[in-house]
């Protein structure tokens, strides 16, 4: 196990507080904030995992997650603003 | 252990520490406006540290370029999503955006 895998485990650990907020918060915007935080942390986790496994193709996963989480966050925010 | 290895370990440790403290901050704060502030450190400082660590530790330029692109996306798109989320919360609370009248700032007397 190298430093990259340990860093990925650290970033994965960041999901626990985000999951607690997403599951327990009363306000739905709080849950959206937790989702955005989890997306940022997991993009970084995928980056260090790609480096840890020495597979350059895995960097595309982090790139895809960063792009899709941006679109998803915007859609959720717009949806919560208008209809929910 | 070379200087590059030490630098990579230090950068990764800093990135993970910042992300962990920020996620605990998201858990500890009370409302969405306060919580939104804690998304920025992982998207900016942690992403920068991870990108620097990949540039130092990786010989291939392609990996460093993709990591820099991810950091760029996280940094700039996080600002847009944070603004959209704060605006959504404001509209849900107050009913419209922009605010119909100037928001009064009450100064506390000492």
Backbone of each chain as ProteinMPNN parsed JSONL, in Angstrom:
{"seq_chain_A": "XXXXXXXXXXXXXXXXXXXXXXXXXXXXXXXXXXXXXXXXXXXXXXXXXXXXXXXXXXXXXXXXXXXXXXXXXXXXXXXXXXXX", "coords_chain_A": {"N_chain_A": [[0.858, -1.197, 0.0], [0.691, 2.108, -0.982], [1.431, 5.687, -0.655], [-0.448, 6.983, -2.178], [-2.712, 5.33, -2.242], [-3.352, 5.351, 0.443], [-4.003, 8.052, 0.712], [-6.267, 8.076, -0.896], [-7.932, 6.532, 0.689], [-8.211, 8.297, 2.819], [-9.581, 10.4, 1.556], [-11.895, 9.02, 0.949], [-12.845, 8.648, 3.479], [-13.844, 11.112, 4.041], [-16.387, 10.989, 3.137], [-18.049, 10.105, 5.132], [-18.921, 12.149, 7.108], [-20.322, 13.678, 5.211], [-22.289, 11.894, 4.375], [-23.692, 11.603, 6.755], [-24.776, 14.189, 7.058], [-26.307, 14.295, 4.715], [-28.168, 12.33, 5.214], [-29.428, 13.052, 7.604], [-30.057, 15.761, 7.785], [-32.514, 18.375, 8.074], [-33.234, 20.372, 6.304], [-33.514, 20.519, 2.809], [-31.649, 21.743, 1.173], [-29.347, 21.65, 2.671], [-28.724, 18.988, 2.353], [-28.123, 18.914, -0.332], [-25.794, 20.448, -0.32], [-24.127, 18.721, 1.084], [-23.988, 16.669, -0.784], [-22.604, 17.957, -2.873], [-20.171, 18.44, -1.629], [-19.331, 15.809, -1.207], [-18.984, 15.012, -3.858], [-16.814, 16.615, -4.67], [-14.783, 15.646, -2.984], [-14.675, 12.988, -3.795], [-13.911, 13.155, -6.453], [-11.262, 13.918, -6.123], [-10.386, 11.649, -4.78], [-10.595, 9.721, -6.785], [-8.663, 10.693, -8.511], [-6.233, 10.306, -7.051], [-6.375, 7.572, -6.746], [-6.109, 6.693, -9.384], [-3.497, 7.429, -9.841], [-2.28, 5.888, -7.874], [-2.768, 3.254, -8.702], [-1.439, 3.348, -11.04], [-2.595, 3.682, -13.591], [-3.256, 5.393, -16.306], [-5.583, 5.801, -17.694], [-7.569, 5.843, -15.837], [-7.712, 8.405, -14.921], [-9.56, 9.664, -16.436], [-11.962, 8.979, -15.293], [-12.085, 10.536, -12.955], [-12.157, 13.03, -14.153], [-14.587, 12.857, -15.551], [-16.377, 12.595, -13.403], [-16.006, 15.058, -12.106], [-16.99, 16.824, -14.051], [-19.657, 15.893, -14.42], [-20.723, 16.105, -11.852], [-20.756, 18.824, -11.551], [-22.712, 19.609, -13.456], [-24.874, 18.154, -12.405], [-25.15, 19.278, -9.834], [-25.892, 21.891, -10.491], [-28.351, 21.421, -11.774], [-29.845, 20.259, -9.71], [-29.88, 22.431, -7.907], [-31.301, 24.355, -9.36], [-33.715, 23.017, -9.664], [-34.561, 22.728, -7.005], [-34.896, 25.373, -6.443], [-37.038, 26.184, -8.006], [-39.216, 24.303, -8.104], [-39.496, 22.602, -5.875]], "CA_chain_A": [[0.0, 0.0, 0.0], [1.536, 3.304, -1.063], [0.835, 6.925, -0.124], [-1.616, 7.367, -2.988], [-3.873, 4.554, -1.79], [-3.713, 5.883, 1.766], [-4.699, 9.327, 0.488], [-7.616, 7.757, -1.392], [-8.735, 6.12, 1.848], [-8.538, 9.521, 3.553], [-10.657, 11.108, 0.845], [-13.126, 8.238, 1.107], [-13.326, 8.884, 4.844], [-14.601, 12.373, 4.014], [-17.778, 10.719, 2.781], [-18.854, 9.774, 6.311], [-19.697, 13.333, 7.537], [-21.265, 14.083, 4.15], [-23.429, 10.973, 4.423], [-24.488, 11.931, 7.941], [-25.56, 15.394, 6.756], [-27.293, 13.98, 3.672], [-29.213, 11.461, 5.742], [-30.091, 13.533, 8.804], [-30.416, 17.187, 7.772], [-33.934, 18.626, 7.814], [-33.354, 21.22, 5.114], [-33.071, 19.782, 1.626], [-30.454, 22.405, 0.622], [-28.229, 21.08, 3.422], [-28.394, 17.695, 1.732], [-27.455, 19.223, -1.602], [-24.428, 20.871, 0.009], [-23.371, 17.503, 1.408], [-23.742, 15.963, -2.048], [-21.542, 18.664, -3.602], [-18.917, 18.182, -0.904], [-18.935, 14.423, -1.493], [-18.5, 14.948, -5.243], [-15.457, 17.195, -4.724], [-13.844, 14.72, -2.338], [-14.529, 11.751, -4.566], [-13.092, 13.455, -7.64], [-9.858, 13.855, -5.701], [-10.08, 10.252, -4.466], [-10.368, 9.011, -8.054], [-7.359, 11.141, -9.03], [-5.115, 9.639, -6.378], [-6.459, 6.138, -7.044], [-5.517, 6.486, -10.714], [-2.044, 7.502, -9.683], [-1.851, 4.758, -7.052], [-2.802, 2.028, -9.515], [-0.613, 3.618, -12.221], [-3.395, 3.514, -14.807], [-3.566, 6.757, -16.763], [-6.95, 5.859, -18.204], [-8.483, 6.105, -14.722], [-7.866, 9.854, -14.715], [-10.782, 10.092, -17.125], [-13.09, 8.83, -14.364], [-12.124, 11.739, -12.116], [-12.579, 14.127, -15.018], [-16.024, 12.694, -15.807], [-17.122, 12.883, -12.182], [-15.979, 16.504, -11.863], [-17.905, 17.471, -15.006], [-21.052, 15.507, -14.195], [-21.184, 16.636, -10.568], [-21.066, 20.231, -11.791], [-24.033, 19.671, -14.083], [-25.87, 17.65, -11.465], [-25.365, 20.274, -8.784], [-26.667, 23.009, -11.047], [-29.734, 20.98, -12.023], [-30.504, 20.126, -8.407], [-30.116, 23.761, -7.342], [-32.391, 24.978, -10.126], [-34.937, 22.279, -9.365], [-34.988, 23.089, -5.651], [-35.28, 26.786, -6.449], [-38.291, 26.462, -8.715], [-40.344, 23.385, -8.005], [-39.654, 21.854, -4.625]], "C_chain_A": [[0.895, 1.249, 0.0], [0.768, 4.545, -0.568], [-0.413, 7.318, -0.896], [-2.864, 6.625, -2.525], [-4.322, 5.031, -0.411], [-4.464, 7.206, 1.629], [-6.117, 9.076, -0.027], [-8.514, 7.303, -0.247], [-9.126, 7.328, 2.689], [-9.655, 10.297, 2.887], [-11.977, 10.344, 0.954], [-13.717, 8.419, 2.5], [-14.138, 10.178, 4.935], [-16.067, 12.142, 3.678], [-18.655, 10.509, 4.012], [-19.609, 11.006, 6.842], [-20.705, 13.79, 6.485], [-22.499, 13.185, 4.168], [-24.311, 11.272, 5.623], [-25.356, 13.156, 7.687], [-26.656, 15.061, 5.749], [-28.442, 13.138, 4.224], [-30.038, 12.134, 6.836], [-30.563, 14.976, 8.746], [-31.891, 17.363, 7.433], [-34.115, 19.41, 6.532], [-32.778, 20.485, 3.906], [-31.838, 20.437, 0.988], [-29.198, 21.937, 1.374], [-27.773, 19.769, 2.784], [-27.696, 17.889, 0.393], [-26.008, 19.666, -1.366], [-23.564, 19.648, 0.332], [-23.047, 16.702, 0.148], [-22.608, 16.621, -2.839], [-20.181, 18.451, -2.941], [-18.412, 16.769, -1.214], [-18.387, 14.3, -2.911], [-17.087, 15.499, -5.367], [-14.44, 16.221, -4.134], [-13.631, 13.471, -3.188], [-13.794, 11.974, -5.887], [-11.608, 13.368, -7.296], [-9.462, 12.417, -5.371], [-9.806, 9.457, -5.746], [-9.042, 9.418, -8.686], [-6.218, 10.361, -8.385], [-5.179, 8.121, -6.57], [-5.848, 5.822, -8.406], [-4.001, 6.516, -10.645], [-1.52, 6.305, -8.894], [-1.807, 3.457, -7.817], [-1.993, 2.148, -10.803], [-1.338, 3.298, -13.522], [-3.862, 4.893, -15.249], [-5.024, 6.886, -17.206], [-7.943, 6.169, -17.085], [-8.64, 7.593, -14.423], [-9.133, 10.363, -15.387], [-12.01, 9.958, -16.226], [-13.229, 10.067, -13.48], [-12.616, 12.937, -12.923], [-14.084, 14.065, -15.28], [-16.834, 13.049, -14.57], [-17.148, 14.382, -11.903], [-16.958, 17.221, -12.788], [-19.367, 17.167, -14.676], [-21.579, 16.042, -12.862], [-21.493, 18.124, -10.685], [-22.458, 20.374, -12.404], [-25.126, 19.23, -13.135], [-26.173, 18.646, -10.363], [-26.193, 21.443, -9.274], [-28.127, 22.623, -11.264], [-30.5, 20.844, -10.71], [-30.836, 21.5, -7.83], [-31.281, 24.452, -8.047], [-33.727, 24.329, -9.789], [-35.456, 22.661, -7.979], [-35.48, 24.525, -5.602], [-36.679, 26.972, -7.01], [-39.455, 25.588, -8.297], [-40.496, 22.692, -6.657], [-39.788, 22.794, -3.426]], "O_chain_A": [[1.744, 1.416, 0.875], [-0.378, 4.455, -0.129], [-1.332, 7.917, -0.337], [-3.942, 7.211, -2.425], [-5.518, 5.107, -0.129], [-5.438, 7.453, 2.34], [-7.054, 9.776, 0.355], [-9.698, 7.636, -0.205], [-10.238, 7.387, 3.216], [-10.564, 10.794, 3.552], [-13.046, 10.948, 1.04], [-14.933, 8.354, 2.683], [-15.007, 10.319, 5.796], [-16.901, 13.017, 3.914], [-19.867, 10.711, 3.95], [-20.825, 10.932, 7.016], [-21.803, 14.234, 6.818], [-23.621, 13.66, 3.996], [-25.536, 11.206, 5.528], [-26.532, 13.174, 8.051], [-27.799, 15.491, 5.906], [-29.57, 13.235, 3.739], [-31.22, 11.828, 6.989], [-31.384, 15.387, 9.566], [-32.453, 16.621, 6.628], [-35.037, 19.148, 5.759], [-31.694, 19.905, 3.975], [-31.059, 19.752, 0.325], [-28.12, 21.84, 0.788], [-26.578, 19.49, 2.695], [-26.796, 17.132, 0.03], [-25.11, 19.299, -2.123], [-22.414, 19.558, -0.098], [-21.965, 16.128, 0.03], [-21.757, 15.934, -3.404], [-19.167, 18.3, -3.622], [-17.222, 16.562, -1.452], [-17.428, 13.564, -3.142], [-16.255, 14.933, -6.076], [-13.374, 15.998, -4.706], [-12.513, 12.962, -3.278], [-13.124, 11.067, -6.382], [-10.806, 12.827, -8.058], [-8.335, 12.005, -5.647], [-8.9, 8.625, -5.786], [-8.372, 8.601, -9.318], [-5.349, 9.825, -9.072], [-4.144, 7.456, -6.558], [-5.157, 4.816, -8.568], [-3.315, 5.734, -11.303], [-0.453, 5.77, -9.198], [-0.91, 2.641, -7.608], [-1.869, 1.188, -11.564], [-0.761, 2.713, -14.438], [-4.754, 5.484, -14.64], [-5.62, 7.959, -17.1], [-9.028, 6.692, -17.341], [-9.588, 7.997, -13.751], [-9.711, 11.364, -14.965], [-12.976, 10.709, -16.362], [-14.328, 10.582, -13.278], [-13.396, 13.752, -12.432], [-14.772, 15.085, -15.239], [-17.858, 13.725, -14.669], [-18.181, 14.925, -11.511], [-17.674, 18.123, -12.356], [-20.208, 18.065, -14.655], [-22.754, 16.392, -12.758], [-22.384, 18.632, -10.004], [-23.278, 21.16, -11.931], [-26.184, 19.855, -13.065], [-27.333, 18.837, -9.999], [-27.08, 21.931, -8.573], [-29.031, 23.405, -10.972], [-31.654, 21.261, -10.607], [-31.937, 21.714, -7.324], [-32.138, 25.057, -7.403], [-34.743, 25.01, -9.647], [-36.652, 22.891, -7.802], [-36.37, 24.86, -4.82], [-37.427, 27.828, -6.538], [-40.574, 26.081, -8.148], [-41.594, 22.229, -6.348], [-39.929, 22.332, -2.294]]}, "seq_chain_B": "XXXXXXXXXXXXXXXXXXXXXXXXXXXXXXXXXXXXXXXXXXXXXXXXXXXXXXXXXXXXXXXXXXXXXXXXXXXXXXXXXXXXXXXXXXXXXXXXXXXXXXXXXXXXXX", "coords_chain_B": {"N_chain_B": [[14.66, 7.377, 0.957], [13.591, 9.863, -1.094], [13.763, 13.427, -1.836], [11.659, 14.119, -3.477], [9.766, 12.145, -2.902], [9.197, 12.713, -0.251], [8.081, 15.25, -0.561], [5.812, 14.613, -2.09], [4.405, 12.983, -0.264], [3.954, 14.838, 1.797], [2.374, 16.756, 0.483], [0.137, 15.207, -0.22], [-0.754, 14.494, 2.325], [-1.431, 17.007, 3.352], [-3.5, 17.676, 1.586], [-5.424, 15.67, 2.144], [-5.869, 16.173, 4.855], [-6.981, 18.768, 4.823], [-9.33, 18.243, 3.37], [-10.626, 16.435, 5.085], [-11.004, 17.986, 7.434], [-12.666, 19.935, 6.367], [-14.921, 18.46, 5.645], [-15.775, 17.663, 8.138], [-16.407, 20.169, 9.055], [-18.625, 20.748, 7.428], [-20.413, 18.998, 8.566], [-20.625, 20.078, 11.128], [-21.662, 22.672, 10.991], [-24.542, 24.968, 10.991], [-26.5, 25.997, 9.144], [-27.325, 26.103, 5.548], [-25.895, 28.239, 4.313], [-23.645, 28.582, 5.919], [-22.54, 26.061, 5.672], [-21.897, 25.917, 2.998], [-19.521, 27.295, 2.724], [-17.557, 25.474, 3.323], [-17.1, 23.801, 1.21], [-15.309, 24.863, -0.518], [-12.448, 24.716, 0.334], [-11.591, 21.88, -0.153], [-12.036, 21.836, -2.914], [-10.31, 23.702, -3.913], [-7.726, 24.099, -2.464], [-7.029, 21.428, -1.723], [-7.275, 20.173, -4.215], [-5.303, 21.523, -5.651], [-3.01, 20.729, -4.221], [-3.028, 17.936, -4.672], [-2.727, 17.895, -7.43], [-0.179, 19.075, -7.712], [1.302, 17.124, -6.363], [0.954, 14.961, -8.099], [2.213, 15.957, -10.368], [4.814, 16.077, -9.39], [5.325, 13.428, -8.617], [4.779, 11.833, -10.833], [5.938, 10.659, -13.941], [4.895, 10.81, -16.481], [3.553, 13.191, -18.682], [0.951, 13.359, -19.474], [-0.743, 12.428, -17.451], [-0.363, 14.354, -15.463], [-1.395, 16.557, -16.796], [-4.103, 15.87, -17.071], [-4.823, 15.74, -14.384], [-4.436, 18.401, -13.684], [-6.431, 19.532, -15.228], [-8.728, 18.483, -13.995], [-8.464, 19.692, -11.481], [-8.707, 22.366, -12.243], [-11.362, 22.354, -13.219], [-12.744, 21.674, -10.855], [-12.134, 23.881, -9.277], [-13.148, 26.208, -10.6], [-15.774, 25.546, -11.34], [-16.89, 24.916, -8.932], [-17.326, 27.38, -7.73], [-19.454, 28.369, -9.263], [-21.49, 26.471, -8.8], [-21.755, 26.723, -6.058], [-22.723, 29.332, -5.818], [-25.168, 29.001, -7.173], [-26.456, 27.2, -5.492], [-26.631, 28.652, -3.088], [-28.264, 30.7, -3.964], [-30.578, 29.256, -4.587], [-31.314, 28.452, -2.028], [-31.826, 30.933, -0.887], [-34.025, 31.796, -2.44], [-35.874, 29.87, -1.738], [-36.255, 30.525, 0.887], [-36.933, 33.308, 0.949], [-38.503, 33.809, -1.273], [-38.071, 35.136, -3.775], [-35.697, 36.112, -6.352], [-33.802, 38.66, -7.808], [-33.558, 40.125, -4.462], [-36.564, 41.814, -3.46], [-36.414, 44.257, -2.157], [-33.867, 46.373, -0.749], [-31.662, 44.629, 1.381], [-31.672, 45.053, 4.795], [-28.984, 45.936, 6.812], [-28.301, 45.31, 10.012], [-26.675, 47.051, 12.432], [-24.817, 46.074, 15.196], [-24.986, 47.462, 18.407], [-22.35, 48.484, 20.515]], "CA_chain_B": [[13.516, 8.262, 0.695], [14.085, 11.05, -1.799], [13.047, 14.683, -1.556], [10.391, 14.098, -4.211], [8.83, 11.292, -2.159], [8.762, 13.465, 0.944], [7.189, 16.32, -1.015], [4.537, 14.004, -2.478], [3.699, 12.567, 0.95], [3.486, 16.04, 2.512], [1.26, 17.363, -0.263], [-1.043, 14.347, -0.08], [-1.227, 14.631, 3.701], [-2.109, 18.307, 3.468], [-4.764, 17.608, 0.835], [-6.39, 14.843, 2.875], [-6.217, 16.881, 6.092], [-7.911, 19.867, 4.503], [-10.627, 17.671, 2.989], [-11.267, 15.859, 6.274], [-11.478, 19.071, 8.301], [-13.798, 20.608, 5.716], [-16.121, 17.62, 5.72], [-16.258, 17.776, 9.522], [-17.042, 21.48, 9.125], [-19.964, 20.619, 6.839], [-21.254, 18.315, 9.556], [-20.779, 20.845, 12.362], [-22.343, 23.954, 10.816], [-25.975, 24.911, 11.256], [-27.389, 26.236, 8.003], [-26.641, 25.908, 4.261], [-24.939, 29.302, 3.998], [-22.387, 28.263, 6.607], [-21.983, 24.8, 5.15], [-21.368, 26.121, 1.646], [-18.14, 27.769, 2.782], [-16.601, 24.384, 3.536], [-16.844, 23.05, -0.036], [-14.215, 25.492, -1.261], [-11.077, 24.21, 0.57], [-11.213, 20.687, -0.933], [-12.067, 22.091, -4.358], [-9.212, 24.581, -4.329], [-6.418, 23.786, -1.866], [-6.737, 19.991, -1.855], [-7.078, 19.862, -5.633], [-3.98, 22.047, -6.023], [-1.973, 19.875, -3.618], [-3.01, 16.639, -5.368], [-2.149, 18.117, -8.762], [1.266, 19.249, -7.539], [1.878, 15.821, -6.008], [0.988, 14.131, -9.315], [3.273, 16.506, -11.225], [6.123, 15.722, -8.835], [5.533, 11.981, -8.533], [4.502, 11.13, -12.089], [6.847, 11.018, -15.034], [4.125, 11.075, -17.706], [2.942, 14.517, -18.698], [-0.491, 13.256, -19.721], [-1.421, 12.292, -16.163], [-0.345, 15.659, -14.821], [-2.317, 17.435, -17.515], [-5.49, 15.54, -16.716], [-5.029, 16.15, -12.991], [-4.589, 19.858, -13.688], [-7.754, 19.832, -15.768], [-9.707, 18.193, -12.944], [-8.344, 20.756, -10.475], [-9.282, 23.567, -12.858], [-12.819, 22.197, -13.223], [-13.253, 21.736, -9.489], [-11.955, 25.218, -8.732], [-14.022, 27.214, -11.198], [-17.177, 25.145, -11.343], [-17.369, 24.954, -7.555], [-17.847, 28.724, -7.458], [-20.761, 28.492, -9.919], [-22.46, 25.618, -8.106], [-21.984, 27.297, -4.726], [-23.623, 30.476, -5.993], [-26.51, 28.511, -7.526], [-27.061, 26.588, -4.307], [-26.998, 29.718, -2.153], [-29.413, 31.396, -4.528], [-31.747, 28.389, -4.405], [-31.732, 28.523, -0.626], [-32.411, 32.269, -0.67], [-35.353, 31.831, -3.057], [-36.772, 29.033, -0.942], [-36.565, 31.219, 2.144], [-37.505, 34.652, 0.795], [-39.523, 33.81, -2.3], [-37.7, 35.654, -5.096], [-34.333, 36.58, -6.576], [-33.1, 39.319, -6.699], [-34.443, 40.545, -3.376], [-37.424, 42.921, -3.893], [-35.994, 45.511, -1.526], [-32.524, 46.206, -0.181], [-31.623, 43.937, 2.665], [-31.142, 45.94, 5.826], [-27.913, 45.407, 7.652], [-28.458, 45.866, 11.359], [-25.4, 47.14, 13.148], [-24.956, 45.832, 16.626], [-24.377, 48.508, 19.241], [-21.423, 47.916, 21.503]], "C_chain_B": [[14.025, 9.575, 0.086], [13.265, 12.284, -1.415], [11.705, 14.708, -2.266], [9.349, 13.261, -3.475], [8.296, 12.021, -0.929], [7.78, 14.565, 0.545], [5.817, 15.761, -1.388], [3.739, 13.607, -1.24], [3.139, 13.78, 1.707], [2.303, 16.675, 1.803], [-0.012, 16.53, -0.136], [-1.62, 14.443, 1.332], [-1.972, 15.935, 3.918], [-3.466, 18.271, 2.77], [-5.817, 16.816, 1.603], [-6.818, 15.539, 4.166], [-7.214, 17.997, 5.851], [-9.293, 19.313, 4.165], [-11.352, 17.097, 4.204], [-11.812, 16.957, 7.188], [-12.683, 19.776, 7.687], [-15.059, 19.762, 5.793], [-16.671, 17.6, 7.146], [-16.943, 19.136, 9.723], [-18.439, 21.466, 8.532], [-20.92, 19.972, 7.835], [-21.576, 19.224, 10.738], [-21.604, 22.112, 12.187], [-23.854, 23.797, 10.864], [-26.855, 25.087, 10.039], [-26.6, 26.157, 6.682], [-25.627, 26.989, 3.918], [-23.592, 29.033, 4.667], [-21.739, 27.025, 6.005], [-21.336, 25.003, 3.781], [-19.913, 26.581, 1.663], [-17.136, 26.622, 2.818], [-16.397, 23.523, 2.291], [-15.598, 23.587, -0.725], [-12.816, 24.935, -0.936], [-10.731, 22.914, -0.156], [-11.155, 20.951, -2.427], [-10.919, 22.975, -4.818], [-7.87, 24.092, -3.787], [-6.062, 22.307, -2.028], [-6.471, 19.623, -3.31], [-5.712, 20.351, -6.117], [-2.865, 21.158, -5.477], [-1.878, 18.532, -4.344], [-2.389, 16.799, -6.755], [-0.636, 18.3, -8.689], [1.945, 17.923, -7.22], [1.973, 14.916, -7.236], [2.067, 14.637, -10.266], [4.657, 16.098, -10.714], [6.363, 14.214, -8.935], [5.407, 11.233, -9.844], [5.437, 11.607, -13.186], [6.077, 11.41, -16.302], [3.438, 12.438, -17.615], [1.434, 14.436, -18.841], [-1.268, 13.179, -18.407], [-1.471, 13.633, -15.441], [-1.296, 16.637, -15.488], [-3.756, 17.156, -17.164], [-5.79, 15.932, -15.274], [-5.213, 17.664, -12.906], [-5.953, 20.264, -14.228], [-8.846, 19.582, -14.734], [-9.67, 19.282, -11.879], [-8.953, 22.057, -10.986], [-10.809, 23.507, -12.829], [-13.383, 22.342, -11.817], [-13.215, 23.171, -8.971], [-12.994, 26.191, -9.289], [-15.494, 26.807, -11.16], [-17.748, 25.119, -9.934], [-17.955, 26.324, -7.222], [-19.25, 28.886, -8.05], [-21.821, 27.698, -9.16], [-22.768, 26.18, -6.718], [-22.937, 28.484, -4.811], [-25.04, 29.997, -6.301], [-27.207, 27.911, -6.31], [-27.494, 27.653, -3.299], [-28.212, 30.483, -2.658], [-30.688, 30.574, -4.363], [-32.243, 28.449, -2.967], [-32.385, 29.869, -0.324], [-33.827, 32.322, -1.224], [-36.339, 30.993, -2.251], [-37.166, 29.726, 0.359], [-37.36, 32.494, 1.919], [-38.515, 34.754, -0.338], [-39.109, 34.324, -3.66], [-36.224, 36.023, -5.121], [-34.336, 37.465, -7.808], [-34.066, 39.761, -5.622], [-35.262, 41.756, -3.799], [-37.01, 44.259, -3.293], [-34.609, 45.287, -0.925], [-32.575, 45.548, 1.189], [-30.983, 44.86, 3.693], [-30.054, 45.227, 6.619], [-28.013, 46.088, 9.007], [-27.099, 45.851, 12.045], [-25.632, 46.938, 14.637], [-24.274, 46.958, 17.405], [-23.491, 47.865, 20.299], [-21.627, 48.557, 22.867]], "O_chain_B": [[14.804, 10.297, 0.709], [12.224, 12.189, -0.764], [10.728, 15.243, -1.742], [8.176, 13.632, -3.43], [7.108, 11.955, -0.612], [6.777, 14.789, 1.222], [4.788, 16.347, -1.053], [2.537, 13.863, -1.168], [2.008, 13.756, 2.192], [1.337, 17.087, 2.446], [-1.104, 17.073, 0.035], [-2.838, 14.469, 1.508], [-3.009, 15.971, 4.58], [-4.458, 18.774, 3.298], [-6.968, 17.241, 1.702], [-7.993, 15.501, 4.531], [-8.181, 18.147, 6.597], [-10.307, 19.846, 4.615], [-12.566, 17.259, 4.333], [-12.945, 16.87, 7.661], [-13.609, 20.169, 8.397], [-16.151, 20.296, 5.986], [-17.883, 17.527, 7.347], [-17.924, 19.245, 10.459], [-19.346, 22.102, 9.069], [-22.087, 20.353, 7.931], [-22.673, 19.154, 11.292], [-22.196, 22.587, 13.156], [-24.39, 22.691, 10.793], [-27.865, 24.395, 9.908], [-25.369, 26.146, 6.689], [-24.603, 26.699, 3.298], [-22.537, 29.228, 4.064], [-20.519, 26.967, 5.853], [-20.351, 24.345, 3.447], [-19.158, 26.295, 0.734], [-15.993, 26.782, 2.39], [-15.589, 22.594, 2.322], [-14.909, 22.852, -1.434], [-12.049, 24.697, -1.869], [-9.65, 22.839, -0.742], [-10.331, 20.369, -3.133], [-10.592, 22.989, -6.004], [-6.983, 23.717, -4.554], [-4.945, 21.967, -2.417], [-5.556, 18.854, -3.605], [-5.046, 19.673, -6.899], [-1.895, 20.866, -6.176], [-0.779, 18.043, -4.603], [-1.621, 15.947, -7.2], [0.101, 17.748, -9.505], [3.024, 17.627, -7.734], [2.953, 14.189, -7.4], [2.759, 13.84, -10.9], [5.558, 15.81, -11.501], [7.456, 13.772, -9.289], [5.885, 10.104, -9.955], [5.692, 12.802, -13.334], [6.54, 12.232, -17.092], [2.826, 12.779, -16.603], [0.714, 15.327, -18.39], [-2.325, 13.793, -18.268], [-2.5, 14.003, -14.875], [-1.929, 17.452, -14.817], [-4.548, 18.08, -16.98], [-6.887, 16.402, -14.973], [-6.049, 18.15, -12.144], [-6.56, 21.221, -13.746], [-9.781, 20.374, -14.61], [-10.716, 19.745, -11.423], [-9.635, 22.763, -10.244], [-11.47, 24.48, -12.464], [-14.373, 23.042, -11.605], [-14.148, 23.623, -8.307], [-13.642, 26.913, -8.532], [-16.364, 27.656, -10.966], [-18.955, 25.28, -9.752], [-18.96, 26.42, -6.516], [-20.13, 29.47, -7.417], [-22.919, 28.196, -8.91], [-23.908, 26.12, -6.258], [-23.841, 28.629, -3.988], [-26.007, 30.527, -5.752], [-28.409, 28.095, -6.123], [-28.581, 27.573, -2.726], [-29.082, 30.869, -1.878], [-31.747, 31.114, -4.042], [-33.448, 28.492, -2.719], [-33.375, 29.937, 0.404], [-34.734, 32.829, -0.564], [-37.503, 31.367, -2.102], [-38.272, 29.536, 0.867], [-38.348, 32.742, 2.61], [-39.31, 35.693, -0.366], [-39.755, 33.971, -4.647], [-35.588, 36.217, -4.085], [-34.865, 37.022, -8.827], [-35.277, 39.771, -5.846], [-34.719, 42.656, -4.44], [-37.253, 45.301, -3.902], [-34.226, 44.155, -0.629], [-33.414, 45.869, 2.031], [-29.888, 45.381, 3.481], [-30.201, 44.076, 7.032], [-27.829, 47.3, 9.123], [-26.469, 44.808, 12.215], [-26.516, 47.544, 15.243], [-23.147, 47.351, 17.105], [-23.838, 46.844, 20.893], [-20.937, 48.206, 23.824]]}, "name": "protein", "num_of_chains": 2, "seq": "XXXXXXXXXXXXXXXXXXXXXXXXXXXXXXXXXXXXXXXXXXXXXXXXXXXXXXXXXXXXXXXXXXXXXXXXXXXXXXXXXXXXXXXXXXXXXXXXXXXXXXXXXXXXXXXXXXXXXXXXXXXXXXXXXXXXXXXXXXXXXXXXXXXXXXXXXXXXXXXXXXXXXXXXXXXXXXXXXXXXXXXXXXXXXXXXXX"}
